Amino acid sequence: MSFFLAAGSVSAVFSPNNKVGIHLAVPSDEDVQKASDLVNSTGGKWGYVTLVIQENDRNHDKWQGVFDKLRKKRLIPIIRIGTEPQGAMWKKPSEADAKGWAEFLSGLNWVTKDRYIILFNEPNHGQEWGGSVNPEDYASVSLAFAKELKHKSSDFFIMLAGLDAAAPSQVPAYEDEAVFLSKIIASKKEIFDQIDGWSSHSYPNPGFAGSPYDRGRNSIANYQWELSLLNSLGIEKELPVFITETGWPHSNFSPETVGQYLNAAYERVWNPDGRVRAVTPFVLNYQGEPFLQFSWQKKESTEMYDHYFLMQGMAKIEGSPEQIEKGKITLDLPKELLVDSTYTLPIRLENKGQALWDKDEGYQLKLEEGSVVDSFFSDIKEVAPFEDDEVYLYIKTGSKKAKNKVKISLYKGDRKVMDGGVWNYMTGPLPKLTFRVSRIPKLRKDNNQKYEIQVFDSKEQLVFKKKGIKTIKNVGVIEQVRNVYPAGRYRVVVLSDYYLPRQTFITIKKEGNEVTFKPLLPFDFNKDGKFDIVDFAALIRNFPLLRLFIP
């Protein structure tokens, strides 16, 4: 950022994305939420936030937590590497620092495949580089950082620091941006082999008081002048632009005017230019000097200035950043099902990538290369990276015995993101179940007593029940048991009026399924399935002769 008072276009080379963003001073829960409400409103999704990580704040758990919050809020981080303050200036980094930073940054699970990194801040200010401007040193240090990061992962998207286009040439305190860039290129032109994009501080100068209709150096289109300058210095590489600082202070203009100016800048300059990937005005919330005049949040308040709401209402588009999809679909499914049955079958999802698997993001399981009579999957709900969850396959089989082969895969919309493997299974005939049960004592005659059988699966879901079953000599038979599968383990419960339930377990076989229950006891006189004091009242009500024996 400058405190001094001092083009061309190409066709878009990137797919459309939500360019709207904001600069965050602190990634608090409240500020992340307000950022999401701002940049992902009115049809937008996957806007950007610029954040600074200082070397004395490289805490893995903290920043992984920040990234996870940004993922849930559909925000893409642009990370600027910072050293640490030393009095009125910032510590100068060294080439030896590069390895530690690469280790730390590569240890995080990023939100998107592209890991956006900015190498320091406005080094054409001496106070940003240990007190003395040194473009050759900046070039050497930045090249070392870029190489270390690229060595860790080609997904690191490296940008040089945004420069202050309004700075004068007053070495060692300041250096003109054009002179600074020319010395970088003369010293280490090969650094641009490692650079993937261009970070620009396109402020409306002089004095942050320029018009959104100004063009050229020291305007909101300053990046156009910078790209032309690079081209004149022999850099022919096409670099997408990230305007990571810009904006008007509300000390110069009313918040309403700031909002109107920003809207005009997006509509007339930044959005139509295919080179511009993101714009993150400075700053959402800064409660002290020297940047209080740029804060979009009011001093000592949770309220926002009017330009926040004007920008919130601006039309945006839905971005779709590339994310690494990685994980596992476990199909621990039965090899045999039964005809004329319905099933609820669990499928385990393990997310080891970057995306948040969720129905609202278009994620769903699909059956491929085969079919069943009727089936559908339960919704996928917020399976975050390094989490796992179960999704259920609901199947209704037909009446015919057959061999079946289906493939289950994970999709995002119409795009397959992961294979789950092939499920081979057969549908066979319904099995018979024989059960043995007796009652002690018998409150009614055997030939009038009827039983209910309930069958529960391993998830304690009731999958089958049959009422009104009569027994002959304590033996009952169910000729066809539906909704179970061979080799499946089930809990079988028997119920009879006025008796407590009994249960046992069985592994279903194709033939010869038999269970024996312990004798039923007559302690459930109110027929609620348990024995308690209420049963005594029900006992007297159903068997009035017992009153003669109760004082």
SULUR-V809001 format. One record per pair of residues at least 24 apart in sequence whose ideal C-beta (glycine too) atoms are under 8 Angstrom apart, sorted by the first residue. I is the first residue (numbers start at 1). J is the second residue. D is the distance in whole Angstrom. If there is no record, write none. Layout:
BEGIN
I/J/D  I/J/D
END
This chain:
BEGIN
1/122/7  1/164/7  1/201/7  1/203/7  1/245/6  1/282/7  1/291/8  2/164/4  2/165/7  2/166/4  2/167/6  2/201/7  2/203/6  2/205/6  3/290/8  4/164/8  4/166/4  4/167/6  4/168/7  4/205/8  4/206/7  5/166/8  5/205/8  5/206/4  5/207/5  6/166/4  6/167/8  6/168/7  6/205/7  6/206/5  6/218/7  7/215/6  7/216/7  7/221/6  7/224/4  7/225/7  7/228/7  8/224/7  8/227/8  8/228/7  9/272/8  9/273/6  9/274/8  9/275/8  10/238/7  10/274/7  10/275/6  11/274/6  12/274/2  12/275/8  13/238/7  13/240/8  13/274/6  13/275/8  14/240/6  14/274/7  14/277/6  15/320/7  16/317/6  16/319/8  17/46/7  17/277/7  17/278/8  17/317/7  17/319/4  17/320/7  17/321/7  18/44/5  18/45/6  18/46/5  18/47/5  18/48/8  18/316/5  18/317/5  18/318/7  18/319/4  19/47/8  19/48/8  19/266/7  19/270/6  19/271/6  19/276/6  19/277/7  19/278/5  19/279/6  20/44/6  20/47/5  20/48/8  20/266/7  20/279/7  20/311/7  20/314/7  20/316/5  21/47/5  21/48/3  21/49/6  21/50/7  21/76/8  21/78/8  21/278/5  21/279/6  21/280/4  21/281/8  22/47/8  22/48/8  22/49/6  22/50/8  22/280/6  22/281/6  22/283/8  22/284/5  22/296/8  23/49/7  23/50/5  23/244/7  23/245/7  23/280/5  23/281/6  23/282/4  23/283/5  23/284/7  24/49/5  24/50/7  24/51/5  24/283/7  24/284/6  24/285/8  25/52/8  25/283/5  25/284/7  25/285/6  25/286/5  25/291/8  26/285/7  27/51/6  27/66/5  27/69/7  27/70/8  29/69/7  30/302/8  31/284/6  31/285/5  32/66/8  32/69/5  32/70/7  32/73/6  32/75/7  33/73/7  34/284/6  34/285/8  34/297/8  34/304/7  34/308/8  35/73/7  35/75/6  35/284/6  36/73/4  36/74/7  36/75/6  37/312/7  38/284/8  38/308/6  38/311/6  38/312/5  39/75/7  39/316/7  40/73/7  40/74/6  40/75/7  40/316/7  41/312/5  41/313/7  41/316/7  42/312/7  42/313/6  42/314/7  42/315/6  42/316/5  43/315/7  43/316/6  43/317/6  43/318/6  44/316/3  44/317/6  44/318/6  44/319/8  45/74/5  45/318/4  45/319/6  46/74/5  46/75/7  46/76/6  46/318/7  46/319/3  46/320/7  46/321/5  47/74/8  47/75/6  47/76/7  47/278/8  47/316/7  47/319/7  48/75/7  48/76/5  48/77/8  48/78/6  48/242/8  48/278/4  48/279/8  48/280/5  49/75/5  49/76/7  49/77/6  49/78/7  49/280/7  50/77/8  50/78/5  50/80/6  50/118/8  50/244/5  50/245/8  50/280/4  51/77/6  51/78/7  51/79/6  51/80/7  52/79/8  52/80/5  52/81/8  52/82/5  52/121/8  53/79/6  53/80/7  53/81/6  53/82/7  54/82/4  54/83/7  54/84/5  55/81/8  55/82/7  55/83/5  55/84/6  55/91/8  55/93/8  55/97/7  55/100/8  55/101/7  56/84/5  58/100/8  58/101/8  58/104/5  60/104/7  60/107/6  60/108/7  63/108/6  64/108/6  64/109/7  67/108/6  67/109/7  67/110/6  67/111/6  68/384/7  68/385/8  70/111/5  71/111/5  71/354/7  71/356/5  71/384/7  71/385/8  72/356/6  72/382/8  72/384/8  75/111/7  76/111/6  76/112/6  76/116/7  76/278/8  76/319/8  76/321/6  77/110/8  77/111/6  77/116/7  78/116/4  78/118/7  78/242/6  78/244/6  78/278/7  78/280/7  79/105/7  79/115/8  79/116/6  79/117/6  79/118/7  80/117/8  80/118/4  80/120/7  80/121/6  80/161/8  80/244/7  81/117/7  81/118/7  81/119/6  81/120/6  81/145/7  82/120/7  82/121/7  83/120/8  86/130/8  88/127/6  89/126/7  89/127/4  89/128/7  89/130/6  89/131/5  90/121/8  90/127/7  90/128/5  90/129/7  90/130/7  91/130/6  92/129/5  92/130/3  92/131/8  92/137/8  93/120/7  93/141/5  93/145/8  94/141/6  95/140/6  95/141/5  95/144/4  95/145/8  97/141/8  97/145/8  98/141/8  98/144/4  98/145/4  98/147/8  98/148/4  98/149/8  99/148/6  101/145/6  101/148/7  101/149/8  102/145/8  102/148/4  102/149/5  102/151/7  102/152/5  103/152/8  105/149/7  105/152/8  105/156/7  106/149/8  106/152/4  106/153/6  106/156/8  109/354/6  109/385/5  109/386/7  110/155/8  110/354/6  111/321/8  111/323/8  111/354/6  112/321/4  112/322/6  112/323/5  112/354/7  113/155/5  113/321/7  113/322/4  113/323/6  113/324/5  113/354/7  114/155/6  114/157/4  114/321/7  114/322/7  115/153/7  115/155/5  115/156/5  115/157/6  116/157/5  116/159/7  116/197/8  116/242/7  117/149/6  117/156/6  117/157/7  117/158/5  117/159/7  118/159/5  118/160/8  118/161/6  118/162/7  118/199/5  118/242/8  118/244/7  119/145/6  119/146/7  119/158/7  119/159/7  119/160/6  119/161/6  120/161/5  121/161/5  121/162/7  122/161/6  122/162/6  122/163/6  122/164/5  122/167/8  122/201/7  123/161/5  123/163/7  123/180/8  124/163/5  124/164/6  124/167/5  124/174/6  124/175/4  124/176/7  124/177/6  124/180/4  125/164/6  125/167/6  125/173/8  125/174/6  126/171/8  126/172/5  126/173/5  126/174/7  127/173/8  131/172/7  132/172/4  133/171/6  133/172/5  133/173/7  133/174/7  133/175/4  133/180/7  134/172/8  135/175/7  135/179/8  135/180/5  135/181/8  135/183/4  135/184/5  135/187/7  136/183/6  136/184/8  136/187/4  136/188/8  138/184/7  139/183/8  139/184/4  139/187/5  139/188/4  139/191/6  140/187/7  140/188/6  142/188/8  142/191/6  143/188/5  143/190/7  143/191/5  143/194/7  146/191/7  146/194/4  146/195/7  147/194/6  150/194/6  155/324/8  157/196/5  157/197/6  158/194/6  158/195/6  158/196/5  158/197/8  159/195/7  159/196/7  159/197/5  159/198/6  159/199/4  159/242/6  160/184/8  160/191/8  160/195/6  160/198/7  160/199/7  161/199/7  162/199/4  162/200/6  162/201/4  162/244/6  162/245/6  163/201/7  163/226/8  164/201/6  165/201/7  165/202/8  165/203/8  165/205/7  165/217/6  165/218/5  165/222/5  165/225/7  165/226/7  166/203/7  166/205/5  166/206/7  166/218/5  177/226/8  178/229/6  181/226/8  181/229/6  181/230/7  181/233/7  182/233/6  185/233/5  185/234/7  185/235/7  189/234/7  189/235/8  192/235/5  192/237/6  195/237/7  195/239/7  196/239/7  196/240/8  197/239/5  197/240/5  197/241/7  197/242/6  197/277/7  198/223/7  198/226/7  198/227/7  198/230/8  198/239/4  198/240/7  198/241/5  198/242/7  199/242/5  199/244/5  200/226/6  200/241/6  200/242/7  200/243/5  200/244/7  201/243/8  201/244/7  201/245/4  201/246/7  202/243/5  202/245/8  202/246/5  203/245/7  203/246/6  203/247/7  204/246/7  204/248/6  204/261/8  207/252/7  208/247/8  208/248/6  208/249/5  208/252/6  209/248/8  209/252/5  209/253/8  211/261/8  212/261/5  212/262/8  212/264/4  212/265/5  212/268/7  212/269/7  213/264/7  213/268/7  220/246/6  220/265/5  220/269/6  220/270/8  221/269/5  223/275/8  223/276/7  224/273/8  227/275/7  238/275/8  239/275/8  240/275/6  240/276/8  240/277/4  241/273/8  241/275/5  241/276/5  241/277/6  242/277/6  242/278/5  242/279/8  242/280/8  243/270/7  243/276/7  243/278/7  243/279/4  243/280/7  244/278/8  244/280/5  245/280/7  245/281/8  245/282/5  246/279/7  246/281/5  246/282/7  247/281/4  247/282/5  247/283/8  247/294/6  249/293/4  249/294/5  250/293/6  250/294/8  250/305/6  250/307/7  251/293/4  252/293/8  254/306/8  255/305/4  255/306/4  255/307/5  256/306/5  256/307/7  256/310/7  258/305/7  258/306/8  258/307/4  259/306/6  259/307/3  259/308/8  259/309/8  259/310/3  259/311/6  260/310/7  262/307/6  262/310/8  262/311/6  263/310/6  263/311/7  263/314/6  266/314/7  323/353/7  323/354/4  323/355/4  324/353/5  324/354/5  324/355/8  325/353/5  325/354/8  325/355/6  325/410/8  325/412/8  325/417/4  325/418/6  326/351/8  326/352/5  326/353/4  326/354/8  327/351/5  327/352/5  327/353/6  327/410/8  327/418/6  328/352/7  329/365/8  329/408/7  329/409/8  329/410/6  329/418/6  329/419/8  329/420/3  329/421/7  331/408/6  331/420/6  331/421/5  331/423/5  333/393/8  333/423/5  333/425/7  334/425/6  334/485/4  334/486/7  334/487/7  334/488/6  335/424/7  335/425/5  335/426/7  335/487/8  336/425/6  336/426/5  336/427/8  336/428/6  336/485/6  336/486/5  336/487/7  337/395/7  337/397/6  337/425/6  337/426/7  337/427/5  337/428/8  337/485/5  338/397/7  338/427/7  338/428/6  338/429/7  338/430/5  338/431/7  338/482/7  338/483/7  338/484/7  338/485/6  339/397/6  339/398/7  339/399/5  339/400/7  339/401/6  339/427/5  339/428/7  339/429/7  339/430/6  340/397/7  340/398/8  340/399/6  340/430/7  340/482/6  341/396/8  341/397/5  341/430/8  341/482/5  341/483/5  341/484/7  342/394/7  342/395/7  342/396/5  342/397/8  342/482/8  342/483/6  343/393/8  343/394/7  343/395/5  343/396/8  343/397/8  343/463/8  343/483/7  343/485/7  344/392/5  344/393/8  344/394/6  344/457/8  344/459/8  344/461/6  344/463/8  345/392/7  345/393/5  345/394/8  345/395/7  346/390/5  346/391/8  346/392/6  346/393/8  346/459/7  347/377/8  347/390/7  347/391/5  347/392/7  347/393/6  347/408/7  347/420/7  348/388/6  348/389/8  348/390/6  349/380/7  349/383/6  349/388/6  349/389/6  349/390/7  349/391/6  349/410/7  350/388/4  351/383/5  351/384/7  351/385/5  351/386/7  351/387/6  351/388/7  352/385/7  352/386/6  353/385/6  354/385/6  355/385/8  355/412/8  355/417/8  356/382/6  356/383/7  356/384/6  356/385/8  357/382/8  357/383/4  357/384/8  357/410/8  358/382/5  358/383/7  361/412/7  362/411/8  362/412/5  362/413/4  363/410/7  363/411/7  363/412/5  363/417/8  364/410/8  364/411/6  365/391/6  365/393/7  365/408/6  365/409/7  365/410/6  365/411/7  365/420/7  366/408/7  366/409/6  366/410/8  366/411/5  367/406/5  367/407/7  367/408/6  368/406/7  368/407/4  368/408/7  368/409/6  369/405/7  369/406/6  369/407/4  369/422/7  370/404/6  370/405/5  370/406/4  370/407/7  371/406/7  372/396/8  372/397/7  372/404/7  372/406/7  373/397/6  373/398/4  397/427/5  398/427/7  400/427/7  401/426/7  401/427/6  401/428/6  401/429/7  402/426/7  402/427/5  428/486/7  428/510/7  429/510/8  430/480/4  430/481/6  430/482/6  431/480/8  431/481/6  431/484/7  431/486/8  431/508/6  431/509/7  431/510/6  431/511/7  431/513/6  432/477/7  432/478/7  432/479/5  432/480/7  432/481/7  432/511/8  432/513/6  433/477/7  433/478/5  433/481/5  433/492/8  433/513/5  433/514/8  433/515/7  434/475/7  434/476/7  434/477/5  434/478/8  434/513/7  434/514/5  434/515/8  435/475/7  435/476/5  435/477/8  435/478/8  435/492/7  435/494/7  435/514/7  435/515/5  435/516/7  435/517/7  436/474/6  436/475/6  436/476/8  436/514/7  436/515/7  436/516/4  436/517/7  437/471/7  437/474/6  437/476/7  437/494/5  437/496/8  437/502/7  437/516/8  437/517/5  437/519/8  437/520/7  438/474/5  438/519/5  438/520/7  439/496/7  439/499/6  439/519/6  439/520/5  439/522/7  440/519/4  440/520/7  440/521/7  440/522/8  441/522/7  443/498/6  443/522/5  446/471/7  446/474/8  449/496/6  450/496/7  451/476/6  451/494/6  451/495/7  451/496/5  452/494/7  452/495/4  452/496/7  453/478/6  453/492/7  453/493/7  453/494/6  453/495/8  454/492/7  454/493/4  454/495/7  455/481/7  455/483/8  455/484/6  455/490/5  455/491/7  455/492/6  455/493/8  456/490/6  456/491/4  456/492/8  456/493/7  457/484/8  457/488/7  457/490/6  458/488/8  458/489/6  458/490/8  460/491/8  463/490/8  481/508/8  481/513/7  484/508/5  486/510/6  494/520/7  495/529/7  496/520/6  497/527/6  498/522/5  498/524/6  498/525/6  498/527/7  498/542/7  499/523/8  499/524/6  500/524/5  500/529/7  500/530/7  500/531/6  501/529/6
END
